[in-house]
Amino acid sequence: MTFSIVARCAKTGQFGMAISSSSPAVAGRCAHVRAAVGAVASQNITDPGLGPLILDQLEAGLPADKALAAVTRDRPHIDYRQLLVVDRAGRTAIHSGRQVLGIWGEARATDCAAGGNLLAGELVPMTMVEAFTTAKGPLGERLMLALEAGLEAGGEAGPVHSAGLKVADRLGWPLVDLRIDWAEDPIGMLRQAWEVYAPQMAAYVQRAEDPTQAPKYGVPGDA
């Protein structure tokens, strides 16, 4: 049902995630990022509550593997979950339960982890990791390239209908939170949304922190 990647930018300290699924509104249920803490994907037969629980463990100082273990240990129905974690040091951890659906796979490298279920092939996550680690540019762009590489490698066994891109920087709210909740080409539409939004990111942060120094809004009536 899903393929995704969580990642840390070693240069900026940002955390992010890109995801796509045949199910609607996948990013609203599965993507969890927290500034200066980490990123978590909670997918397959999804329990959205697991993402914040793992982030809490990361924030308390546990590394990725121990944070994941603390939340999954003895938890009911954990065999139905697939979880990806990256922490503030770029360490990663993955849980893929025995009830993960269809063809599934997982892959890790420093600063990123990818996984999926009901895939067209088990190498899709490795393709995403390779695309991320060889890409250049801001974290959001590298995550988009990884997601597009996953789709090109086969993605899900069937068509995808939703996608999302989420990035946390230094503030309590996401720097990027783009979602395509139901469409025939959600990753293509997400690419379009990212290319519109990326040049404006810094301006939105500045408007929040000090609107007196922010650039003009670019809307009708703005003097």
Backbone as CSV, one residue per row, in Angstrom:
resi,resn,N_x,N_y,N_z,CA_x,CA_y,CA_z,C_x,C_y,C_z
1,MET,0.800,-1.216,0.000,0.000,0.000,0.000,0.832,1.264,0.000
2,THR,2.140,1.173,0.330,2.899,2.397,0.611,4.377,2.201,0.323
3,PHE,5.046,3.273,-0.148,6.502,3.319,-0.124,6.921,4.715,0.328
4,SER,7.969,4.761,1.158,8.335,6.022,1.777,9.808,6.056,2.125
5,ILE,10.278,7.271,2.473,11.639,7.465,2.937,11.628,8.535,4.014
6,VAL,12.367,8.296,5.103,12.609,9.305,6.133,14.084,9.664,6.067
7,ALA,14.405,10.927,6.387,15.793,11.341,6.207,16.135,12.546,7.069
8,ARG,17.430,12.690,7.288,18.019,13.846,7.975,19.001,14.515,7.026
9,CYS,19.046,15.826,7.053,20.065,16.567,6.311,21.218,16.856,7.271
10,ALA,22.370,16.274,7.028,23.511,16.449,7.920,24.003,17.891,7.940
11,LYS,23.763,18.638,6.869,24.242,20.018,6.777,23.361,20.972,7.568
12,THR,22.035,20.837,7.452,21.108,21.791,8.064,20.467,21.279,9.342
13,GLY,20.506,19.969,9.568,19.809,19.394,10.706,18.321,19.207,10.488
14,GLN,17.833,19.486,9.295,16.417,19.284,8.988,16.087,17.792,8.956
15,PHE,14.822,17.490,9.242,14.296,16.140,9.103,13.130,16.157,8.129
16,GLY,12.975,15.064,7.358,11.890,15.045,6.403,11.461,13.652,6.026
17,MET,10.365,13.623,5.294,9.803,12.354,4.835,9.042,12.587,3.540
18,ALA,9.135,11.627,2.631,8.322,11.599,1.411,7.648,10.247,1.334
19,ILE,6.396,10.238,0.873,5.602,9.010,0.929,4.549,9.016,-0.167
20,SER,4.185,7.811,-0.633,3.084,7.673,-1.587,2.365,6.359,-1.336
21,SER,1.081,6.323,-1.699,0.259,5.150,-1.411,-0.931,5.089,-2.355
22,SER,-1.496,3.889,-2.462,-2.773,3.724,-3.162,-3.936,4.206,-2.306
23,SER,-3.719,4.348,-1.010,-4.762,4.811,-0.095,-4.841,6.334,-0.092
24,PRO,-5.975,6.909,0.294,-6.077,8.369,0.339,-5.341,8.954,1.528
25,ALA,-4.917,10.214,1.372,-4.398,11.038,2.461,-3.281,10.351,3.242
26,VAL,-2.355,9.706,2.557,-1.343,8.908,3.246,-0.453,9.762,4.143
27,ALA,-0.085,10.966,3.698,0.818,11.788,4.505,0.156,12.257,5.789
28,GLY,-1.164,12.411,5.767,-1.874,12.839,6.956,-1.879,11.795,8.050
29,ARG,-1.665,10.530,7.683,-1.710,9.439,8.657,-0.342,8.869,8.986
30,CYS,0.601,8.982,8.071,1.832,8.204,8.187,3.099,9.019,8.380
31,ALA,3.079,10.315,8.136,4.299,11.126,8.149,4.417,11.904,9.447
32,HIS,5.559,11.733,10.141,5.771,12.377,11.437,7.191,12.942,11.484
33,VAL,7.316,14.250,11.649,8.628,14.890,11.765,8.582,15.861,12.943
34,ARG,9.731,16.051,13.573,9.820,16.979,14.700,11.176,17.659,14.656
35,ALA,11.178,18.993,14.699,12.416,19.761,14.606,13.393,19.364,15.698
36,ALA,14.658,19.180,15.309,15.772,18.848,16.197,15.623,17.491,16.874
37,VAL,14.682,16.669,16.406,14.412,15.378,17.042,14.552,14.224,16.058
38,GLY,13.741,14.204,15.000,13.807,13.092,14.067,12.612,13.027,13.146
39,ALA,12.521,11.925,12.423,11.402,11.657,11.519,11.026,10.190,11.644
40,VAL,9.721,9.924,11.538,9.193,8.568,11.674,8.111,8.346,10.635
41,ALA,8.154,7.196,9.972,7.056,6.730,9.132,6.329,5.619,9.878
42,SER,5.009,5.724,9.945,4.183,4.662,10.525,3.227,4.213,9.441
43,GLN,3.426,3.014,8.883,2.689,2.611,7.689,2.311,1.134,7.719
44,ASN,1.899,0.599,6.583,1.282,-0.710,6.390,-0.129,-0.659,6.970
45,ILE,-0.490,-1.512,7.920,-1.779,-1.357,8.605,-1.538,-0.291,9.657
46,THR,-1.836,0.955,9.331,-1.250,2.100,10.004,-1.854,2.377,11.370
47,ASP,-0.973,2.629,12.334,-1.360,3.221,13.610,-0.672,4.582,13.691
48,PRO,-1.386,5.684,13.385,-0.745,6.997,13.392,-0.192,7.394,14.747
49,GLY,-0.701,6.807,15.830,-0.220,7.170,17.148,1.201,6.743,17.438
50,LEU,1.738,5.797,16.669,3.089,5.319,16.930,4.146,6.351,16.571
51,GLY,3.884,7.178,15.573,4.868,8.193,15.179,5.227,9.133,16.310
52,PRO,4.241,9.809,16.931,4.570,10.696,18.048,5.202,9.978,19.236
53,LEU,4.800,8.741,19.489,5.399,8.004,20.602,6.894,7.772,20.381
54,ILE,7.263,7.414,19.165,8.682,7.205,18.868,9.444,8.527,18.911
55,LEU,8.839,9.588,18.392,9.482,10.904,18.455,9.698,11.342,19.898
56,ASP,8.766,11.028,20.775,8.945,11.350,22.202,10.166,10.634,22.772
57,GLN,10.348,9.379,22.388,11.504,8.622,22.859,12.807,9.206,22.305
58,LEU,12.795,9.616,21.049,13.962,10.276,20.468,14.262,11.583,21.195
59,GLU,13.222,12.347,21.469,13.415,13.630,22.143,13.969,13.435,23.556
60,ALA,13.626,12.318,24.177,14.151,12.008,25.512,15.616,11.578,25.483
61,GLY,16.173,11.385,24.287,17.584,11.089,24.164,17.941,9.701,23.689
62,LEU,16.942,8.840,23.427,17.247,7.497,22.952,17.652,7.531,21.477
63,PRO,18.599,6.688,21.073,18.916,6.568,19.650,17.786,5.852,18.914
64,ALA,17.860,5.862,17.596,16.759,5.354,16.769,16.367,3.930,17.123
65,ASP,17.342,3.033,17.250,17.003,1.629,17.487,16.346,1.425,18.854
66,LYS,16.838,2.121,19.866,16.272,1.967,21.201,14.913,2.658,21.311
67,ALA,14.736,3.774,20.643,13.433,4.436,20.627,12.389,3.549,19.970
68,LEU,12.766,2.921,18.861,11.856,2.015,18.174,11.527,0.819,19.065
69,ALA,12.533,0.252,19.695,12.310,-0.910,20.554,11.423,-0.566,21.747
70,ALA,11.607,0.626,22.307,10.818,1.017,23.468,9.335,1.098,23.158
71,VAL,9.008,1.476,21.934,7.604,1.623,21.551,7.020,0.311,21.032
72,THR,7.814,-0.484,20.348,7.274,-1.709,19.742,7.242,-2.887,20.715
73,ARG,8.071,-2.863,21.740,8.163,-3.999,22.661,6.813,-4.295,23.326
74,ASP,6.314,-5.504,23.116,5.079,-5.994,23.732,3.835,-5.198,23.330
75,ARG,3.920,-4.415,22.267,2.756,-3.618,21.846,1.790,-4.490,21.050
76,PRO,0.501,-4.423,21.365,-0.475,-5.222,20.622,-0.458,-4.890,19.125
77,HIS,-0.604,-5.917,18.311,-0.755,-5.791,16.853,0.486,-5.239,16.156
78,ILE,1.647,-5.273,16.822,2.832,-4.673,16.223,3.289,-5.433,14.979
79,ASP,2.881,-6.687,14.834,3.247,-7.433,13.632,2.603,-6.865,12.374
80,TYR,1.591,-6.020,12.521,0.912,-5.422,11.370,1.536,-4.090,10.950
81,ARG,2.535,-3.635,11.680,3.078,-2.291,11.442,4.423,-2.343,10.715
82,GLN,4.661,-1.289,9.929,5.982,-1.043,9.359,6.386,0.368,9.775
83,LEU,7.551,0.472,10.422,7.994,1.729,11.012,9.415,2.044,10.567
84,LEU,9.666,3.285,10.184,10.987,3.757,9.779,11.354,4.929,10.669
85,VAL,12.602,4.972,11.135,13.032,6.004,12.076,14.403,6.536,11.680
86,VAL,14.587,7.864,11.809,15.907,8.474,11.720,16.029,9.462,12.872
87,ASP,17.192,9.487,13.534,17.361,10.347,14.696,18.310,11.508,14.406
88,ARG,18.587,12.315,15.435,19.352,13.552,15.248,20.821,13.311,14.895
89,ALA,21.302,12.105,15.080,22.662,11.765,14.679,22.715,11.065,13.327
90,GLY,21.559,10.926,12.669,21.519,10.238,11.385,21.443,8.739,11.482
91,ARG,21.287,8.210,12.723,21.121,6.765,12.894,19.697,6.376,12.502
92,THR,19.540,5.156,11.999,18.233,4.723,11.507,17.849,3.377,12.101
93,ALA,16.549,3.102,12.055,16.023,1.818,12.503,14.732,1.546,11.754
94,ILE,14.435,0.259,11.545,13.229,-0.151,10.817,12.599,-1.343,11.527
95,HIS,11.283,-1.316,11.610,10.518,-2.490,12.040,9.550,-2.853,10.924
96,SER,9.633,-4.069,10.433,8.676,-4.606,9.464,8.093,-5.883,10.073
97,GLY,6.840,-5.809,10.518,6.227,-6.933,11.210,5.913,-8.110,10.302
98,ARG,5.600,-9.222,10.922,5.357,-10.458,10.175,4.081,-10.389,9.336
99,GLN,3.221,-9.430,9.601,1.982,-9.289,8.840,2.039,-8.144,7.819
100,VAL,3.241,-7.671,7.500,3.362,-6.655,6.456,2.849,-7.231,5.147
101,LEU,2.121,-6.428,4.396,1.364,-6.908,3.239,2.234,-7.102,1.999
102,GLY,1.948,-8.182,1.271,2.489,-8.396,-0.061,3.999,-8.450,-0.117
103,ILE,4.548,-8.057,-1.269,5.987,-7.914,-1.409,6.395,-6.664,-0.645
104,TRP,7.362,-6.813,0.247,7.798,-5.663,1.023,9.319,-5.600,1.026
105,GLY,9.840,-4.446,1.402,11.284,-4.286,1.444,11.661,-3.138,2.350
106,GLU,12.931,-3.075,2.677,13.454,-1.994,3.503,14.919,-1.795,3.169
107,ALA,15.409,-0.573,3.385,16.816,-0.259,3.116,17.217,0.920,3.979
108,ARG,18.498,0.938,4.344,18.993,2.006,5.217,20.366,2.462,4.765
109,ALA,20.667,3.711,5.076,22.015,4.260,4.963,22.111,5.339,6.032
110,THR,23.306,5.878,6.223,23.426,6.989,7.154,22.499,8.109,6.722
111,ASP,21.690,8.600,7.633,20.782,9.730,7.427,19.491,9.384,6.693
112,CYS,19.248,8.137,6.307,17.989,7.848,5.636,17.591,6.387,5.775
113,ALA,16.291,6.149,5.712,15.739,4.798,5.710,14.500,4.796,4.842
114,ALA,14.344,3.746,4.044,13.198,3.623,3.153,12.549,2.264,3.350
115,GLY,11.259,2.204,3.107,10.554,0.937,3.220,9.234,0.996,2.486
116,GLY,8.673,-0.186,2.250,7.391,-0.226,1.571,6.747,-1.589,1.670
117,ASN,5.487,-1.634,1.291,4.710,-2.864,1.315,3.774,-2.890,0.123
118,LEU,3.319,-4.069,-0.248,2.567,-4.258,-1.492,3.294,-3.619,-2.669
119,LEU,4.596,-3.864,-2.704,5.454,-3.252,-3.717,5.452,-4.061,-5.011
120,ALA,5.868,-3.397,-6.084,6.082,-4.101,-7.348,7.319,-4.985,-7.278
121,GLY,8.259,-4.645,-6.389,9.470,-5.437,-6.209,10.159,-5.046,-4.925
122,GLU,10.878,-5.954,-4.316,11.462,-5.703,-3.004,12.632,-4.740,-3.034
123,LEU,13.165,-4.413,-4.218,14.300,-3.505,-4.324,13.901,-2.039,-4.416
124,VAL,12.604,-1.733,-4.406,12.158,-0.344,-4.483,12.787,0.503,-3.381
125,PRO,12.783,0.078,-2.095,13.393,0.914,-1.058,14.882,1.168,-1.277
126,MET,15.626,0.175,-1.708,17.049,0.377,-1.971,17.264,1.406,-3.072
127,THR,16.418,1.365,-4.088,16.503,2.367,-5.148,16.283,3.762,-4.599
128,MET,15.353,3.907,-3.670,15.072,5.208,-3.068,16.251,5.697,-2.241
129,VAL,16.848,4.811,-1.469,18.008,5.182,-0.661,19.170,5.611,-1.551
130,GLU,19.409,4.867,-2.615,20.492,5.221,-3.531,20.243,6.579,-4.178
131,ALA,18.996,6.848,-4.546,18.670,8.137,-5.149,18.879,9.270,-4.154
132,PHE,18.481,9.046,-2.921,18.643,10.096,-1.906,20.109,10.378,-1.633
133,THR,20.895,9.338,-1.445,22.288,9.528,-1.043,23.153,10.116,-2.154
134,THR,22.738,9.994,-3.399,23.503,10.555,-4.511,22.972,11.901,-4.977
135,ALA,21.817,12.327,-4.454,21.200,13.579,-4.888,21.878,14.773,-4.233
136,LYS,21.726,15.919,-4.854,22.230,17.188,-4.337,21.058,18.121,-4.079
137,GLY,21.328,19.172,-3.308,20.317,20.180,-3.097,19.670,20.100,-1.731
138,PRO,18.609,20.898,-1.517,17.938,20.918,-0.216,17.248,19.588,0.079
139,LEU,16.962,19.372,1.351,16.388,18.097,1.761,15.104,17.783,1.015
140,GLY,14.227,18.763,0.857,12.963,18.518,0.162,13.168,18.006,-1.245
141,GLU,14.134,18.563,-1.955,14.414,18.121,-3.327,14.972,16.706,-3.334
142,ARG,15.855,16.396,-2.420,16.429,15.047,-2.365,15.360,14.007,-2.027
143,LEU,14.433,14.371,-1.152,13.331,13.462,-0.836,12.417,13.256,-2.041
144,MET,12.155,14.326,-2.777,11.326,14.192,-3.984,12.005,13.285,-5.008
145,LEU,13.293,13.446,-5.193,14.008,12.600,-6.144,13.970,11.142,-5.718
146,ALA,14.062,10.895,-4.422,13.979,9.518,-3.927,12.594,8.936,-4.174
147,LEU,11.556,9.724,-3.939,10.188,9.246,-4.169,9.961,8.951,-5.643
148,GLU,10.425,9.841,-6.503,10.285,9.628,-7.944,11.075,8.396,-8.397
149,ALA,12.245,8.172,-7.797,13.023,6.982,-8.135,12.291,5.714,-7.716
150,GLY,11.629,5.761,-6.561,10.843,4.614,-6.123,9.717,4.295,-7.075
151,LEU,9.059,5.332,-7.562,7.991,5.127,-8.543,8.550,4.555,-9.838
152,GLU,9.671,5.086,-10.285,10.288,4.617,-11.527,10.722,3.159,-11.404
153,ALA,11.090,2.743,-10.201,11.508,1.358,-9.971,10.333,0.399,-9.837
154,GLY,9.116,0.913,-9.930,7.930,0.073,-9.863,6.937,0.505,-8.815
155,GLY,7.436,1.133,-7.736,6.548,1.621,-6.696,5.657,0.522,-6.147
156,GLU,4.411,0.852,-5.953,3.425,-0.146,-5.532,3.092,-1.091,-6.667
157,ALA,2.520,-2.221,-6.291,2.093,-3.172,-7.308,0.959,-2.606,-8.149
158,GLY,0.153,-1.724,-7.575,-0.945,-1.072,-8.286,-0.737,0.427,-8.336
159,PRO,-1.700,1.176,-8.855,-1.547,2.626,-8.970,-1.575,3.311,-7.614
160,VAL,-0.805,4.388,-7.492,-0.835,5.205,-6.281,-1.805,6.368,-6.483
161,HIS,-2.370,6.840,-5.384,-3.361,7.914,-5.453,-3.084,9.076,-4.513
162,SER,-2.170,8.922,-3.566,-1.852,10.037,-2.677,-0.355,10.080,-2.434
163,ALA,0.136,11.255,-2.041,1.559,11.437,-1.795,1.746,12.641,-0.887
164,GLY,2.891,12.692,-0.234,3.167,13.833,0.633,4.641,14.046,0.847
165,LEU,4.972,15.286,1.184,6.344,15.700,1.487,6.289,16.563,2.736
166,LYS,7.049,16.196,3.759,7.024,16.916,5.027,8.443,17.117,5.517
167,VAL,8.770,18.353,5.918,10.112,18.691,6.383,10.000,19.573,7.614
168,ALA,10.752,19.240,8.657,10.861,20.072,9.852,12.227,20.729,9.866
169,ASP,12.239,22.026,10.191,13.499,22.749,10.305,13.740,23.072,11.774
170,ARG,13.841,24.334,12.152,14.171,24.697,13.529,12.965,25.173,14.327
171,LEU,11.805,25.290,13.683,10.617,25.833,14.338,9.657,24.718,14.727
172,GLY,8.654,25.065,15.510,7.708,24.070,15.997,6.690,23.628,14.974
173,TRP,6.660,24.276,13.831,5.748,23.882,12.758,6.571,23.496,11.529
174,PRO,6.021,22.634,10.660,6.810,22.139,9.525,7.186,23.246,8.543
175,LEU,8.409,23.197,8.085,8.843,24.095,7.014,8.120,23.749,5.720
176,VAL,7.913,22.443,5.491,7.209,21.942,4.306,6.161,20.944,4.765
177,ASP,4.947,21.091,4.270,3.892,20.118,4.541,2.949,20.107,3.344
178,LEU,3.362,19.398,2.302,2.627,19.348,1.044,1.964,17.989,0.901
179,ARG,0.693,17.985,0.514,-0.054,16.734,0.418,-0.922,16.719,-0.833
180,ILE,-0.911,15.600,-1.513,-1.869,15.299,-2.571,-2.691,14.131,-2.044
181,ASP,-3.935,14.361,-1.704,-4.705,13.362,-0.968,-5.460,12.383,-1.852
182,TRP,-5.733,12.741,-3.113,-6.364,11.783,-4.021,-6.249,12.299,-5.441
183,ALA,-5.507,11.568,-6.274,-5.290,11.994,-7.657,-4.796,10.817,-8.465
184,GLU,-4.832,10.968,-9.789,-4.330,9.923,-10.674,-2.807,9.939,-10.776
185,ASP,-2.201,11.107,-10.564,-0.736,11.233,-10.625,-0.265,12.022,-9.406
186,PRO,-0.373,11.461,-8.224,-0.075,12.246,-7.024,1.383,12.663,-6.905
187,ILE,2.309,11.821,-7.352,3.717,12.191,-7.237,4.059,13.306,-8.222
188,GLY,3.490,13.252,-9.424,3.676,14.343,-10.378,3.093,15.645,-9.862
189,MET,1.919,15.570,-9.240,1.311,16.774,-8.669,2.102,17.278,-7.473
190,LEU,2.660,16.364,-6.683,3.491,16.771,-5.557,4.743,17.480,-6.048
191,ARG,5.329,17.000,-7.128,6.474,17.667,-7.736,6.108,19.098,-8.127
192,GLN,4.946,19.284,-8.746,4.515,20.627,-9.137,4.340,21.521,-7.916
193,ALA,3.713,20.990,-6.870,3.498,21.771,-5.653,4.825,22.159,-5.010
194,TRP,5.776,21.232,-4.989,7.083,21.512,-4.414,7.806,22.593,-5.204
195,GLU,7.738,22.544,-6.514,8.442,23.534,-7.321,7.834,24.923,-7.180
196,VAL,6.532,25.006,-6.895,5.902,26.298,-6.611,6.299,26.788,-5.217
197,TYR,6.307,25.883,-4.248,6.494,26.275,-2.863,7.953,26.531,-2.495
198,ALA,8.867,25.731,-3.025,10.267,25.804,-2.606,10.863,27.209,-2.670
199,PRO,10.626,27.986,-3.750,11.224,29.324,-3.786,10.623,30.281,-2.757
200,GLN,9.476,29.927,-2.165,8.792,30.817,-1.230,8.992,30.426,0.232
201,MET,9.659,29.308,0.504,9.762,28.801,1.871,10.324,29.827,2.834
202,ALA,11.445,30.411,2.473,12.113,31.340,3.385,11.236,32.546,3.684
203,ALA,10.476,33.006,2.689,9.608,34.164,2.897,8.510,33.856,3.906
204,TYR,7.956,32.643,3.866,6.917,32.284,4.826,7.475,32.217,6.249
205,VAL,8.693,31.743,6.397,9.313,31.735,7.724,9.529,33.159,8.212
206,GLN,10.020,34.019,7.333,10.278,35.395,7.735,8.989,36.119,8.096
207,ARG,7.925,35.856,7.375,6.636,36.478,7.707,6.151,36.051,9.090
208,ALA,6.451,34.817,9.466,6.061,34.345,10.785,6.908,34.979,11.877
209,GLU,8.206,35.114,11.631,9.110,35.601,12.665,9.152,37.123,12.759
210,ASP,9.103,37.814,11.628,9.145,39.278,11.633,8.520,39.807,10.350
211,PRO,7.203,39.982,10.345,6.543,40.429,9.116,6.975,41.822,8.671
212,THR,7.551,42.631,9.578,7.998,43.966,9.162,9.187,43.889,8.214
213,GLN,9.912,42.792,8.246,11.072,42.624,7.369,10.808,41.639,6.233
214,ALA,9.577,41.156,6.142,9.255,40.125,5.157,9.023,40.733,3.781
215,PRO,9.233,39.959,2.729,8.929,40.439,1.385,7.426,40.611,1.195
216,LYS,7.069,41.358,0.171,5.657,41.575,-0.135,4.962,40.245,-0.395
217,TYR,3.649,40.254,-0.240,2.894,39.009,-0.249,2.567,38.502,-1.649
218,GLY,2.639,39.365,-2.647,2.408,38.910,-4.009,0.966,38.572,-4.306
219,VAL,0.033,39.259,-3.632,-1.385,39.023,-3.863,-2.030,40.314,-4.341
220,PRO,-3.179,40.231,-5.015,-3.856,41.435,-5.465,-4.139,42.379,-4.295
221,GLY,-3.803,43.667,-4.480,-4.027,44.653,-3.438,-2.834,44.902,-2.550
222,ASP,-1.801,44.064,-2.680,-0.591,44.222,-1.874,0.224,45.371,-2.450
223,ALA,0.386,46.413,-1.668,1.043,47.630,-2.171,2.554,47.410,-2.299
